[in-house]
Amino acid sequence: MISERRKGARADASVLAFFAALDPQHIHLAVQAMGALRRGLENIRGRGDLFVTRSAPIMTMVP
């Protein structure tokens, strides 16, 4: 669902509706998922696809 949301107009309408119905303060992401996303970005960066890694949103920690 995380990657689906990045697709914009190409995203599945039901996924977008799900996120639209949520209060942003109540959306949480498990640390394991954050690690998997970071590992995926590092793999892409290792292949030399810098455009993708530069356009990826920066993960920030929210207290």
N, C-alpha and C positions, 0 to 999 in steps of 0.2 A: 504494500500500500504506500510505502514511503516513495518508492521510485515512480509509482503511478501518478502521484501528485505533481511531480516535476514535469510531466508531459504536457501540461497546459491544456490546450484545446483538444489534443489527441487522447487525453486521459478518459478512462471509463467514467461515465456520468454518475453511476451509483457510488463510486469511490469519492468523487468530488462532493456529492450530496452528503455523504457520511461526514466528511471533514467540515463541510459548511454548517452542519447541525451541531458541531461540538464547540464548546467554549475553548478558545486557544489556551487558556490557563490550565485546562484539564487534559491537554494532550501530553502524554509522557512517552519517552523512548527509553527502552532498557539499555543499560550500559553495554550489554552483549551486542545489541543491534548497532550501537554507535561504533563499537570495535569492528564489526563486520563491514560497515560502510567505510571506515577509515582504511581497513585492509584492502578493500576493493579499489579505493582511490590510489593507494600506494602501488598496487599492481598495475593500474593504468599508467601511473607516473613512471613506473619502471619500464614500460613499453615505449615511453617517449611521447605519449599523447598528452602534451602539456595543455592544449586547448581545453580538453575535458576537465582536467584537474583544476585549471584556473577558473573555469566557469562554475565549478561546484561550490555550493554555499559553504561558508566556513562554519564549522560546528562550534558552538559556544556553550559553556556550562551555565545553567541558570540556577541560582541558589534556591 
